[in-house]
Amino acid sequence: MPSLLALQAFLLLALVTFVLAAPSPHNPPQKRSFIVERVPNPNFKRHPNHKRSVGAGTRALLKAYRKFGIPPGPVLEAMRAAGAGAASPVSAVSEKAAGGGLAAELEGLLGDLLGAGAGAGAGNAAAGGNANGNAKSSTAAKVSKTASAGTAKSTGSTGASGSSSNSTTTNSTASAGVVGIVTATPEQGDVEYLSPISIGGQTINMDFDSGSSDLWVFNTQLAAASQTSHQNFDPTKSTSFKMITGASFTISYGDGSGAAGNVGTDTVDIGGATVTSQAIELATAVSTSFVQDTQSNGLVGLAFSKLNTVKPTAQKTFFDNAQASLAMPVFTADLRKNAVGAYTFGAIDSTKFNGSLTWATVNTTNGFWQFSSSKFQVGTGAAMTVAGGQAIADTGTTLMLANAAVVNAYYSQVTGAVNNQTVGGVTFPCNAQLPDLQVDVGGSYMALVRGDDINFAPVDNAGTTCFGGLQAIASNLQIYGDIMFKSQFVAFNGGNNTIGMAPHQ
């Protein structure tokens, strides 16, 4: 009998616990969220055949040239010419001739990547972008909805008066509205950052590109061979897809590669931020280089809509369409070195950076997130000037492409740095100590780029020589790509056309 009494008591206690745990109007259930951080393995050693090994730096550099239609050949000459010091007194980087094992390993790489059409294109950046995507699986990260009062509002003071920049705190709660958050997962050794989006209910991993304005995607209209190993959007499986009669798009690059196709609209959801009639550009033809890059499924352009290539009527970007519904008219890029970061639409997470954001006015004339950048500093040295310097913040470019004077001044402080004709850029011993670099953003903020982030990739299987993440550009417009983003948290304010930066936490 004692055992029966004990059993009855246990059942009664369980019943009481169940009743108390049940939700009621006065005690609604609380939602929980779980974040599992990825921890890099300090003992990890990349396989020699990994894409970020031999030639990864050259590939990244040439992709940037292709995207902006910049002839690659003049870069070496520009770096030599800058040694004369039109902008500031710098030491020219020495030049290394092809030879030895390095030349044997990389023979033909440069020619294969350039192709017959390389070298064509204007010196200034043009619309269009390289689509990269295929994150294996990503889950939406959670972020506190904090933002700066007066900085992310279209009526805010920052930038409204035309001042170049303004420091602000970011500890006020975002106003009522939508916030969308997706992870930004680095692939191939930080060559690209990939984020999941939903198009008509189908999840596809895409490359977010603040340097272009088209949302184009691999899809089932392509030839079967082109679809192989890609994530392909199927418009026939979406109940909300609608074709835009007569609309088409064509994106071409300086080396002759590109994509073209037709255009429709569908519901696009990025981490909870939704646009119901977003223009979706469906590729019906893509160049071989894109087909072979099975990491690429499409691109989400986040520059200003004036760069959109749809004809006869240009279409708005996702961000431009979403702004009215967002808690704040901003999106932020939190890109990390060898770690998962996030893109956030509608809020600024002040836990992701140190201090406060400094805001700079954006020049939208060319359709980019463009700002003045006429000063730089190498390590603890004196600041130097680049007369009339301009730059854009571009999440879709891997490297940091700067004025030749900046590049020469920087690598003159790196022992063993050479202008390596074999790989088409500056290389240095992989064990070299790289100084930090600071670049001017808008006239009153010096964005620090960590020296460790500038050591991009090896150029030989032995891992003794590395390709620099900072390279020269034969253009008046500097391209500050992911090398900079890995050191800086960046906020893009569409309400008053300003850009804010602060060092990562």
N, C-alpha and C positions, 0 to 999 in steps of 0.2 A: 504493500500500500504506500509506503513512503515514496517509492519511485513513481507511482501514479500521481500522487499529490505534487511531486516536483515537476512532472510533465505538464500537469494542468496549470501550475504557476507559470511555467515557461511560456505556454501558449497564450495565457492571459497577458503576460508582459509584452509578448510580440505583437498582440492585437492592439494594445494601448500605444505602443511605439509606432505602429503603422498608421493609426488614426491621427496621432500628433504630427506625423511627417507629411500627411496629405495636404496639398495646397488649399488655401482658402482665399476669399476676396481680401481678407485683411493681411494675409501672408502669402503673396504670390511667389511662385518659384523664381529663383535667381539664376540667370544665365551664367555659365562659366566659360572661360576661354583658356586654352592651354597653348603655350609656346614652347617648342622644343628647339633649342639652339643647336646649330651645327658647330662642332668643335673640330678645327683642323688637326690632323694628325701630324705632330712635329717630326715623326720618323718617316713620313711619306717621301718617296723619291719617284719623280715622274719617269715613266718608261721612255727610253730613247726615241721611240717611234711616235710619241704623242705629238699632236698637231702643234703644240706650243714649243716643241723642240726646234730642230733645225729649220730655219726659214720662216718661223712664225712672225718675227719682227718685220721682215721684208713683205710678207703677205699683208700684214696690218697696214703698213705704210702705203702699199700700192692700192689697197681697198679705199683708203682715204683719198688718194689721188683720183681714183675712178669715180668716187662719189661726187667730188666737187669739180671734175673735169679739168684737173691740173696736170700739165705735162710733167712726167717724173724726171726727165733728163736734166732740166735746169737746176734741180735742187743742189746737186754737187757743186755746180758753178756758183750758185747763190751763196753757199757756205764759204767758198774760197773768197768770193768778192767781198763778203761781209768782213773779212779779216782786215780790209782797208779801213773799216770803222767809220762808215758814214753816220751811224747813229751813236756809237760810243766806242771808246778804245777797247778792243778785245783782241785776244790772240787767236789766230786762225787754227782750226783743228788740222793736225797733220793728216796726210792721205796715205792709205795703205793699198798697195797693189795686190792683185790676185796672185795666189800662189800657195803651195803647200797643201796640207790635208784639207784645210778649210775650203780652198777653191775646188778641190776634187769632190767634196761632199755637196757643194752648192752649185756645181757647174750646170748651167741651163735653167736654174730656178728662176732667176730674174727674167730671162727671155720668155719662159713659159707663162709667167704671171702677167707680163706686160702685154703680150700678144701683138699682132700686127697693127692694131689700131691705137696702141698706147701712144700718148703724146698729144692726142687731139684734145681740144677743149679749151675753154677760156681760162684765164688766170684767176678770175674771181669765182667764188663759190656759186653754184647753180642749184636749182631745185633737184630733188631726187635723193635716193639713198639706197644703201645696201641692206637687204633684209636678212636678218639672222634670227633663228629661233629653233627651239626643240628642247626646252627644259623638260626633263623626264617627268617629274611630278612636283608641283608646288602647291602650297596651301597659303591662303590669305593670312598675313601677319596681322596681329592686333596692335593698335597704336592709340595713344591718348590723343584726344581731339583738342590739342592746344595750338594756339596761333597768336600772332602779334596784333594787338589792337592798333588799327590805323595803318597797318602795312599790307594787309591782304584785301582791303576794301577798295573798290573803284574810286571812292571818295576820300581815301586815306591821304595823309599828307606826304608820305614818301613818294618822291618822284613827281608829285602833282605840280610842284612849283618849278620843276626843271632842275633842281639840285642834283648833283651827280650821285650822291649816296647818303645814307643815313643809318646810324646804328639804332637798333630797337631790341627790346626784350620780347620774349615769346612765351608768356606764361598765362595769357588769358584764354578763356574757353571759346571755341569756335561757335558762331551763331548757328541757329537751327538750320538744318540742311543736310545734304548727303555727303558722306565721306567714303571714298573708295580706296582700298589698300590691296596691293598685290606684291608678292615677293619678287625680288630681282636676283635671279640665281646666276652666278658667273659660270660660264662654260669655257672649256679649252684654255684654262689658265688666264681668266679675265679678258679673253679676246672679245667677248660679248656678254651682255646681261639679258637674261630671258625671263619673260613674265607671262603668266596665263591670262587669256581673255576669253570671254564667251561671245561667239557670233551666232545668233539664232539658236542658242542653246548648245552649241558645239564648242568645246574647250580646245583652244589652239595656243601654243606657246609662241610668243612674238618678241621681236626686238623693238624696244621703245626708242625712238629717234627724235631728239629735240632739234635736229638739223635738217629735217624734211617734213613734208605736210601731206603725205599720201598714206592711207591705210590700205595696203594691198596684200593679197594672201594667195598661197597655193590652194588650188581647188580642183574639183572633179571635172572641170572643163578641159584641163590640160591632158595631153597625151599620156597614156598609161605609163610610159617610160619616164616621163617627167615627174609623175606623182610618186614613184617608187621611193620608199623610205622617208617620205615627208608626211606631215599631218596635213590633210587636205579638207578644206571646208566644202561641204556638199549642200548647195543651195536648195536642192530638191527635198532635203530632209528638214528644211526650216519652214514653218508655217507663216513666218513673218517676213520672209525675203520677198522683195519686189524689184524687178529689173527697171532701170531707168532707160527708157527708149532713146536710142541714138547717142547715148553717152559712152565715152571710151577714155582710156588713159594710155599714155606711153611714157615710160621712164627710160632714158638712155644715159650712158656714162661715157667718159672720155676714152675708154678702151674699146668701145663698140658693143659692150654687153648691155643688157637691159631687160625690161619686161613690158608687156602690153596686154590689153584685154578690154573687157566690158565692165559696166558698173551697175550696181544695184544698191538697195538700202536694206538694212536689217537692224535688229536690236543688238547693241553691243553693250556688254556689262564688263566693267573692269573693277573687280573687287568690291562691287556694291554701287558704284557710280554707273548709271545707265543712260544710254541715248537710244531712243526707240526707232529713229529713222536715220541711222548713221550711214554715210556713203561707204560701201565696200567695193574695192577695186579687185575684180576677179581676173587673174592672169590667165590668158589663153595661149600665151607664148612667153617663154623665158629663155634667156641665153644659157648655153651649156655650163657656164661657170656657176650659175645659181642652181641648176639641176644637180650638179656634182656636189655642191655643198649641202649635204643632207641635214645639216644643223639648221638650215634656213627654211622657215615656213611662211614668213611674212614680216611686215613692218608696220608699226603704229607711229605715224608722223606727228610730232608735237611742236613743230615750229608754227609760224603764223600762216593762216589759211591762204594768203596770197601766193604761196609757193605751190599750192595744189595743182596737179597736172591734168585733172579731168577736163575734157572738152565735150561739148561747147561751153559748158558752164562749170567753173571751178567749184569744188565742194569744200565745206568746212571740216576742220579737223575734229576729232573726238573731244579734245579739250575745249575748243571754242563752242561746240554744241552743248557740252555738259555744264559750262560755267554757271548758267542761270540756276541750276538745281543744286550746285555745290554749296556747302556751308561757307566756304570762302573761295574766291576765284583764283585758286593757286593749285599747282601740283609741285611735288618735291621729288628729288632724286637722291636716294640714300644708297650709293653704290659702294661696296666694300671689297677690300683685297682678299681674295680667296675665301669669301664668306657671303652668306645670303644677306642681301639688303632689302630695300623696298621702294616702290613708287607709291606715293600717296596723293590722292586727288581730294581737295577740299579742306585740308588741314595741314598744320605744321607741327611736327612732334619735337618739342624742345628737349627731349631726353636724348636725342640722337646727335647733338652737337654741343660744343663748349661755348660758353659766353652767349653773345647775342648775334643775330644776323645783321650784316651790313648790306644795305640795299643800294643798287646802282640803277640809273635810268637806262632803259633799253632803246636802242635805235632800231626801229622796225622797218626802215626803208627797204632793206633787202629781204625782209621776211624772216630773218633769223633773230635769235636771242643775242643780239650784238651789243657790245659795250666798248668804251675806250679802254685801251691797255697799253699805255705808253711808258711804263716803268717796269724794271725788274731788278732783282737782287739775287746774287749767288752766294749761298752760305751766309757768313757774317760780313761779306764785303759791302762796299758802298753801292748804293742804288745807282742804276744807269738808265738812260732814256732811249726810247725808240720813237722818234718823232712821228706823230700822227698815228700811232699804233691802235689798231682795232682788233677785236677778237669776238668769237662766238662760243657759247657753251653748248657742246654737242655730245649728247649721250650715245649717238650712233657711230662715233668714231673712236677707235680703240686708243690711239696714240695722242700725244700732245704735239701739235705742229705749230711752231713759233717762228718769228722773224729770225733770219740767219744770224743776226747780231746776238740774239739771246742764246742761240744754240752754241755759237763759237765761244761766247763768254763762259757759258756753263761748262762745256767739256774741256776748256783750257784749264779747269781746276780738277780734272779727273785724270789721274796718272794712267797712261797707256791708252787713252782715248784716241781713236783714229777715224778718219773719214774713209770708210771701207767700201771701195768700189765693187767688191765682189758681191756684197749684199745690199748695196744701194743706200747705206745710211751709216750713222756713227755707231761704232762698237767700242768695247772696252773690256778689260779682264773682268770676269764675273765676280771675282773677289774684291774688286775695287770699292773703296769707300766713296759713295756719292754724296755730295753736299745737297742740302735742301735748296729749292728754288722758290722765290716769291715773285708773283706777277700781279700787276696792277689791275684791279677791277673797278672801273668807274671813277677813278681819280682819288679815292680816299680809303681804299681797302687793298691790302697786299695779301693775296691768297697764297698760302704756303703749300707747296707740293713737296711731299717728303722724298728725300733722295732714294730711299728704299723702293718707292713706287716707280722711280724712273728706270730701275733695272728691270727691263721687260722680259726678255727671253734669250736663251742660248742660241748661238748660231752654229755650233758644232756639237757632235755627239759626246765629246769629252766634257762639255760644259765648262770650258775654260774661257770662252769669248762670248760676250752677251751683247744684245742689240738694245740700244737706248730707247726708252719710251718717249723721250723728247727728240724730235727731229725737225729739220728746217722745211719751210714751205715756200715755194716760188709764187707767192700771192701776197697781196696787200692785206689780206684778211687771215688772221691767225685762228687756228681751230683748237680749242681747248677740249680735248676728249676725255675718255675714261681715266687716263693717267691722272688728270687733275681731280676728277670726281671721286677717286678713291681716297683723296686727302681732304676733300671739302664736301660738306652737306650743302646742297643747292636748292633754292626755292625759286620757282618761276611764277610771277604774279601777273596774270592776264587782266586783272582789274585796272591796274595803273601802269602796266608795261614796265615793270622793274624786275630785277633779279637780285636775290639775296644769297649770301654765302657766309659760312662759319666753319671752323675746323671740326672734323668728326670727333665724337666722344671717343 
